[in-house]
């Protein structure tokens, strides 16, 4: 069986905590919210996309992969994972 999405969210929050502690709370909150309501992915998608965008801009301007490029890449993976999950969800 596939791993629930919120476990990836908690892992991403731990990664963010190592490089951007001020944003770790937001990342953990979205994973916690998703663990209670797996159908509500919008907070998860919004925070992952915003975090990826902000860190991506920092990476683009600094040219340094650590930590901004790593966090941006992980955020993009989270957005892609949510997007694939939405597309594969059965239609009602």
Phi and psi in degrees as a GROMACS rama.xvg file:
@    title "Ramachandran Plot"
@    xaxis  label "Phi"
@    yaxis  label "Psi"
@TYPE xy
-67.8971  152.939  UNK-2
-74.6659  134.171  UNK-3
-58.8289  143.466  UNK-4
-60.2828  -32.9228  UNK-5
-66.2767  -24.3019  UNK-6
-67.7935  -37.7579  UNK-7
-64.4168  -36.166  UNK-8
-63.4298  -42.1772  UNK-9
-66.4538  -37.1158  UNK-10
-64.2139  -40.4792  UNK-11
-65.9288  -38.3255  UNK-12
-62.6724  -39.131  UNK-13
-65.6727  -38.9743  UNK-14
-64.1939  -42.9677  UNK-15
-65.0886  -38.6279  UNK-16
-60.8964  -31.2015  UNK-17
-72.4313  -21.3447  UNK-18
-122.399  -29.8561  UNK-19
-138.021  76.5293  UNK-20
-57.159  -29.7217  UNK-21
-67.9051  -23.6469  UNK-22
-96.9089  -8.29691  UNK-23
-65.2367  -35.4834  UNK-24
-62.5946  -41.5742  UNK-25
-65.5773  -41.5035  UNK-26
-65.6279  -39.5785  UNK-27
-69.6847  -37.7438  UNK-28
-61.3681  -42.8164  UNK-29
-67.6285  -35.2569  UNK-30
-69.5668  -39.8145  UNK-31
-63.6321  -43.4533  UNK-32
-62.0335  -40.408  UNK-33
-68.6824  -30.9742  UNK-34
-67.85  -27.6891  UNK-35
-85.512  -31.3252  UNK-36
-139.015  86.2462  UNK-37
-62.9809  -18.4222  UNK-38
-82.3729  -16.1475  UNK-39
-95.0797  88.8619  UNK-40
-96.4132  -1.20044  UNK-41
-69.6104  -38.1182  UNK-42
-65.9065  -42.1165  UNK-43
-60.8635  -46.5504  UNK-44
-66.0345  -43.0289  UNK-45
-65.3235  -44.5471  UNK-46
-70.7451  -38.86  UNK-47
-64.6996  -43.4562  UNK-48
-65.5545  -42.9955  UNK-49
-64.7845  -45.2554  UNK-50
-62.8074  -41.8425  UNK-51
-64.1451  -40.6178  UNK-52
-65.3768  -46.5883  UNK-53
-64.2566  -48.877  UNK-54
-69.2661  -30.3542  UNK-55
-64.4893  -40.3664  UNK-56
-65.4322  -40.5281  UNK-57
-63.4783  -43.1834  UNK-58
-62.121  -42.8271  UNK-59
-61.6748  -42.2741  UNK-60
-78.9848  -31.0548  UNK-61
-91.547  -30.6587  UNK-62
76.243  5.20401  UNK-63
-100.599  126.382  UNK-64
-68.6873  -38.5712  UNK-65
-97.3965  131.011  UNK-66
-93.7105  -13.5392  UNK-67
-62.8518  -42.9273  UNK-68
-65.8827  -38.5806  UNK-69
-64.2862  -46.1252  UNK-70
-67.1064  -39.4992  UNK-71
-63.435  -43.7148  UNK-72
-63.6535  -42.3103  UNK-73
-65.5657  -37.9207  UNK-74
-64.8511  -39.9727  UNK-75
-64.3768  -38.499  UNK-76
-63.2835  -39.0667  UNK-77
-65.3006  -43.2031  UNK-78
-62.9555  -42.1842  UNK-79
-64.2233  -40.847  UNK-80
-63.6245  -43.1783  UNK-81
-65.2584  -42.4402  UNK-82
-61.5953  -42.4598  UNK-83
-65.0514  -39.6397  UNK-84
-62.7613  -39.1136  UNK-85
-67.0926  -42.8072  UNK-86
-67.8103  -31.8122  UNK-87
-88.1854  -4.18683  UNK-88
-68.806  137.342  UNK-89
-64.238  140.104  UNK-90
-82.2024  146.298  UNK-91
